[in-house]
């Protein structure tokens, strides 16, 4: 992978932006590819690289797709596919990005840059779970289903476990902390929902799930608190007291 691509990958931010949504682009149609000048693979890739580095992602997708179609087995084929993933990500086309990543991994199981693809897969799944408008206006979205978040967590965990020496591991670890808190917060929101509707056993079980699976998150105390209150409502004084004591121990 080129140094420029690595630099671009590290520069990616977690939140989607209005600009990114406005530039949202699907895979180019055949006639758009045909309008790309008839040049050599090298000349086209130089144009695509310059366009990509300039942030003109929709145009870069057209150029890269033309190279991919005209020179599928050329010397730039793998790099083109990786660049396409980055461009699709930047335009918010998460479905196309994921399809491209999965195809690359399937066809190149021993490629030297698979760590980058797993890193990007995690970022794409994070972006797929985002809504820039709600984020911008500060809408609390913690009660949304956390499936995409869990998939992103799995992708980045695969990167860390399978490629421990990868240059992307430090950044992936930071994002895992954020994802862990997000998943814990979702479970806690569900627990609070049950508690408010007097479904105390369900609330306690959700709190227990946070304690058992997300003990490293910043929501451990809140989970123990809802367990304590739920067990108290159920008349399970021993379990309620145990949750209270555990909270006290964790505060020391």
PATORKOL-718884 format. One record per residue (C-alpha): x, y, z. Coordinates in steps of 0.1 Angstrom, whole numbers, m for minus. Layout:
! PATORKOL-718884
{X X&Y Y&Z Z}
...
//
This chain:
! PATORKOL-718884
{X 0&Y 0&Z 0}
{X 13&Y 35&Z m8}
{X 23&Y 59&Z 19}
{X m4&Y 84&Z 6}
{X m31&Y 58&Z 11}
{X m19&Y 51&Z 46}
{X m19&Y 88&Z 54}
{X m54&Y 91&Z 40}
{X m66&Y 62&Z 61}
{X m52&Y 77&Z 93}
{X m69&Y 110&Z 85}
{X m104&Y 95&Z 85}
{X m126&Y 109&Z 112}
{X m153&Y 90&Z 130}
{X m183&Y 113&Z 123}
{X m199&Y 117&Z 89}
{X m200&Y 152&Z 76}
{X m226&Y 171&Z 57}
{X m201&Y 175&Z 29}
{X m196&Y 138&Z 28}
{X m233&Y 132&Z 25}
{X m237&Y 158&Z m2}
{X m209&Y 141&Z m22}
{X m225&Y 107&Z m18}
{X m219&Y 87&Z m50}
{X m229&Y 53&Z m62}
{X m209&Y 31&Z m85}
{X m205&Y 48&Z m119}
{X m227&Y 38&Z m148}
{X m211&Y 22&Z m178}
{X m215&Y 53&Z m199}
{X m197&Y 73&Z m173}
{X m168&Y 49&Z m174}
{X m167&Y 51&Z m212}
{X m164&Y 89&Z m210}
{X m131&Y 85&Z m192}
{X m102&Y 92&Z m217}
{X m86&Y 63&Z m233}
{X m51&Y 63&Z m217}
{X m27&Y 37&Z m204}
{X m32&Y 22&Z m170}
{X m3&Y 42&Z m156}
{X m16&Y 75&Z m170}
{X m51&Y 69&Z m157}
{X m39&Y 59&Z m123}
{X m18&Y 90&Z m120}
{X m49&Y 110&Z m128}
{X m70&Y 90&Z m104}
{X m44&Y 94&Z m76}
{X m42&Y 132&Z m81}
{X m80&Y 134&Z m81}
{X m83&Y 113&Z m50}
{X m56&Y 132&Z m31}
{X m75&Y 164&Z m40}
{X m106&Y 151&Z m24}
{X m126&Y 148&Z m56}
{X m139&Y 114&Z m46}
{X m168&Y 111&Z m71}
{X m145&Y 118&Z m100}
{X m119&Y 95&Z m85}
{X m144&Y 67&Z m84}
{X m151&Y 72&Z m122}
{X m114&Y 70&Z m130}
{X m106&Y 41&Z m107}
{X m136&Y 22&Z m120}
{X m124&Y 28&Z m156}
{X m90&Y 13&Z m147}
{X m106&Y m16&Z m130}
{X m128&Y m23&Z m160}
{X m101&Y m18&Z m187}
{X m71&Y m33&Z m169}
{X m85&Y m59&Z m144}
{X m53&Y m78&Z m143}
{X m29&Y m49&Z m147}
{X m1&Y m38&Z m123}
{X m24&Y m13&Z m106}
{X m54&Y m36&Z m101}
{X m50&Y m43&Z m63}
{X m41&Y m7&Z m55}
{X m70&Y 5&Z m76}
{X m94&Y m17&Z m56}
{X m80&Y m4&Z m23}
{X m83&Y 32&Z m35}
{X m119&Y 25&Z m46}
{X m128&Y 14&Z m10}
{X m114&Y 46&Z 4}
{X m133&Y 67&Z m22}
{X m165&Y 49&Z m16}
{X m161&Y 54&Z 21}
{X m155&Y 91&Z 17}
{X m186&Y 95&Z m4}
{X m207&Y 77&Z 21}
{X m214&Y 47&Z m2}
{X m210&Y 21&Z 25}
{X m227&Y m7&Z 7}
{X m204&Y m5&Z m23}
{X m174&Y m1&Z 0}
{X m183&Y m32&Z 20}
{X m189&Y m52&Z m12}
{X m155&Y m41&Z m25}
{X m138&Y m50&Z 7}
{X m154&Y m84&Z 10}
{X m146&Y m92&Z m26}
{X m109&Y m82&Z m21}
{X m105&Y m103&Z 10}
{X m122&Y m133&Z m7}
{X m100&Y m131&Z m38}
{X m68&Y m121&Z m21}
{X m67&Y m141&Z 12}
{X m29&Y m137&Z 15}
{X m25&Y m101&Z 3}
{X 1&Y m81&Z 23}
{X m24&Y m53&Z 29}
{X m53&Y m72&Z 43}
{X m48&Y m54&Z 76}
{X m58&Y m22&Z 58}
{X m89&Y m38&Z 44}
{X m100&Y m50&Z 78}
{X m93&Y m16&Z 92}
{X m114&Y 0&Z 65}
{X m142&Y m26&Z 70}
{X m144&Y m15&Z 106}
{X m146&Y 22&Z 96}
{X m172&Y 16&Z 70}
{X m194&Y m3&Z 94}
{X m190&Y 26&Z 119}
{X m200&Y 51&Z 92}
{X m230&Y 29&Z 81}
{X m243&Y 32&Z 117}
{X m241&Y 69&Z 118}
{X m265&Y 96&Z 109}
{X m248&Y 130&Z 103}
{X m280&Y 150&Z 108}
{X m289&Y 135&Z 141}
{X m253&Y 137&Z 153}
{X m250&Y 173&Z 142}
{X m281&Y 184&Z 162}
{X m271&Y 163&Z 192}
{X m299&Y 138&Z 191}
{X m294&Y 109&Z 215}
{X m292&Y 78&Z 193}
{X m281&Y 53&Z 219}
{X m313&Y 33&Z 217}
{X m307&Y 23&Z 181}
{X m299&Y m13&Z 173}
{X m262&Y m19&Z 178}
{X m257&Y m46&Z 152}
{X m234&Y m25&Z 129}
{X m214&Y m14&Z 160}
{X m209&Y m50&Z 169}
{X m197&Y m59&Z 134}
{X m173&Y m29&Z 134}
{X m160&Y m41&Z 168}
{X m154&Y m76&Z 153}
{X m137&Y m62&Z 122}
{X m112&Y m41&Z 143}
{X m107&Y m70&Z 167}
{X m98&Y m92&Z 138}
{X m73&Y m67&Z 127}
{X m57&Y m64&Z 161}
{X m56&Y m102&Z 167}
{X m46&Y m113&Z 132}
{X m21&Y m85&Z 124}
{X m7&Y m73&Z 158}
{X 22&Y m56&Z 141}
{X 0&Y m36&Z 117}
{X 5&Y 2&Z 116}
{X m33&Y 5&Z 120}
{X m35&Y m13&Z 154}
{X m30&Y 17&Z 176}
{X m58&Y 36&Z 160}
{X m80&Y 5&Z 159}
{X m75&Y 1&Z 197}
{X m87&Y 36&Z 203}
{X m118&Y 30&Z 182}
{X m125&Y m2&Z 201}
{X m128&Y 17&Z 233}
{X m153&Y 41&Z 217}
{X m172&Y 11&Z 202}
{X m172&Y m7&Z 236}
{X m188&Y 23&Z 253}
{X m213&Y 26&Z 225}
{X m224&Y m10&Z 228}
{X m226&Y m8&Z 266}
{X m246&Y 24&Z 264}
{X m271&Y 8&Z 241}
{X m276&Y m21&Z 265}
{X m280&Y 3&Z 294}
{X m307&Y 23&Z 274}
{X m326&Y m9&Z 269}
{X m323&Y m17&Z 306}
{X m336&Y 17&Z 316}
{X m365&Y 12&Z 291}
{X m375&Y m20&Z 309}
{X m371&Y m5&Z 343}
{X m393&Y 24&Z 335}
{X m420&Y m1&Z 324}
{X m416&Y m21&Z 356}
{X m401&Y m51&Z 337}
{X m375&Y m54&Z 365}
{X m362&Y m88&Z 357}
{X m355&Y m79&Z 321}
{X m338&Y m47&Z 333}
{X m316&Y m65&Z 358}
{X m306&Y m90&Z 331}
{X m296&Y m62&Z 307}
{X m276&Y m46&Z 334}
{X m259&Y m79&Z 341}
{X m251&Y m83&Z 304}
{X m232&Y m50&Z 306}
{X m213&Y m61&Z 336}
{X m204&Y m95&Z 321}
{X m195&Y m83&Z 286}
{X m186&Y m46&Z 288}
{X m169&Y m44&Z 322}
{X m141&Y m22&Z 307}
{X m167&Y 4&Z 296}
{X m175&Y 36&Z 314}
{X m210&Y 24&Z 320}
{X m202&Y m3&Z 346}
{X m214&Y 16&Z 376}
{X m246&Y 26&Z 359}
{X m253&Y m11&Z 350}
{X m247&Y m22&Z 386}
{X m270&Y 6&Z 398}
{X m298&Y m6&Z 376}
{X m292&Y m41&Z 388}
{X m293&Y m30&Z 424}
{X m326&Y m11&Z 419}
{X m342&Y m38&Z 398}
{X m334&Y m66&Z 423}
{X m347&Y m44&Z 451}
{X m380&Y m40&Z 432}
{X m382&Y m77&Z 428}
{X m376&Y m83&Z 465}
{X m343&Y m100&Z 459}
{X m325&Y m83&Z 487}
{X m293&Y m104&Z 486}
{X m287&Y m98&Z 449}
{X m295&Y m61&Z 454}
{X m270&Y m58&Z 482}
{X m244&Y m77&Z 462}
{X m248&Y m52&Z 433}
{X m245&Y m23&Z 458}
{X m213&Y m37&Z 474}
{X m198&Y m43&Z 440}
{X m204&Y m7&Z 431}
{X m187&Y 4&Z 463}
{X m157&Y m18&Z 456}
{X m153&Y m4&Z 421}
{X m153&Y 32&Z 434}
{X m123&Y 26&Z 456}
//
